[in-house]
Amino acid sequence: VTVGEGVGFVGLCEGAPEGAGGAGALLGAAGAWWSQRGRDTIRGPVNPSMNAECGLLIEGFDMMPMVMMPYNPRAYVDFVETAGFGKCKDLYAYLIHHKDMLPGSEKHERLVRIVSVLRRRHPEVHLHCLDMKKYQQEILRFLAVFEEARGQNWGYVPLTEEEILETAAEMKMVVDPEVIIFAEVDDEPAGALIAIPNISGPLKSINGRLFPFGFLKFLREIKGLDTMRVLGIAALEKHRAKGITALLLMEVILRSIEAGYHTAEASWVLEDNDMSNRTISKALNPTRYKTYRIYEKSVGV
């Protein structure tokens, strides 16, 4: 996959903990392959694109991975850096503990107060949850909002309708419509937030094998999941001054508390996306607990 002039990507790399030599050889071969095709920079890991899992975990190894986020042994950092790769961009993951924001707490009252103020200042903004009866149609509306909102983001790669519908079909049985929210102004999309239950635990318990019998165990274990990942927040540029990003984020936390979730991860956020980092930090005072790094290396031509 390539994005931008002169850049090639590498990803989906795995190796044994003692396999530094083999990892270096693989990365070297990938660099040579791109160089032969006129690229002067190799970048990764992206698995297989910026729209999927990307980045190498460099901080937070002691924590379980979230759904649709990568995990790697600490040794992989040495593999990549020994092969001559340096930092390109860091991606942050934030942990939000709902126990600090339960009804009756000072933080919960603050959230409710801020949401009330935002709603009062901008009564034209209306929120509604995902309508499962119109699942495919709603997902495509989300796609349109996110594509327009993130078009200028670093590393942006357009999503195709086929990609999003395939992912949506795979996730339909675990989607919780209460934590997928639209913002509208005058009946037109203005923003959106997507969160999903963290199914990493149930997937691990069946070793990733749904069939022949893992499917039944998986269905039992996804009932009552209490951890979720906020994997995307977007507000269209013409509506950003209305505080839609903050409103969506705080609204989903309040709704998720009512739905029984006790922890949320907001991920990933570019290190230099000052607006998103500031909004998340000010609104929810989370812990930045994981860092993923996209590396790059000059490979010449």
C-alpha positions, 0 to 999 in steps of 0.5 A: 500500500502506498500513500503519498509520493515516495512512501511505501508501507510494511505491516503484518510482521510477526517473529519469535522473541529471539528472532531479531536476525530474521526480523531484520532480514524481513524488514530489509527485504521489504525496504529493498522491494519498495526501493526497486519500485521507486520509493525512498521511504518505508513506513510501518507497521500498518496492518494492512492500512491506516484504516486498520490496526497500525503502530507498534506498541512501545508503552503499556505492555502490561495492559490487555489489548483493546478490540481492533488495536495491535499488541506486540511483545516488547522485543519487537521494538528492538527488532525494528529499531535495530533494523534502522527504523526511527520514529515517524509518528506516535499514536496515543490511547487514553483510559477512562475509568467510569468509577470516577464518574458514577452518579452522585460523584463530583465528576459525574455532576460536572459532566452533566452540567457541561452537557447541559450547557452545550445543549442549551447553547446549541439547541439546533444540535440533536443526538440520536443513537444508531438505529439497528433497523436501518443498520446498513444505511446508518453505517454508510451515513457514519462513513460519509461523516468520518470521510468528510471530517478526516480528509485532511488528517495525516495518513488519511486513506479513503475508505471504500463502501465495500470495506466499511460494509464488510467490517460492519457485517462482521461487527453487527452481532457485538454492536451496542447501539447505545454507544454509537451516536449521531449529531445532526443540525437541521436534520443533516449530519454534523458529527458522529461517535463510534464505540464498541464493546471490547471483545478481545477477552471473549476472542482470547478465550476461544483462541480466535476460533469461532467454529465449530464450538467457539461460537457458542462460548463467544456468544455467552461471554459477550453478554455483559461486557463492561469495557468498550473502545471509543474508536472514532469521533468526528465533527464536520468543520462547519459545525466544530464551533458548536462543541460537537466533539466534546458533546459526543464524547461526554454524552457517550460516557454518560450513556455507557455508565447507564449501560453498565460499562466501567471502563473505556479506551479512546484510541488512537489519537495522533500525538500532534492532533492538539484539538482531539488530545485537548478535548479528551483531556479536558472533558474527561481527565483520562490516563494516557496509558498506551503509546503506539509508534509508526516507524519509518526508514529511508531506503533510497531508490 
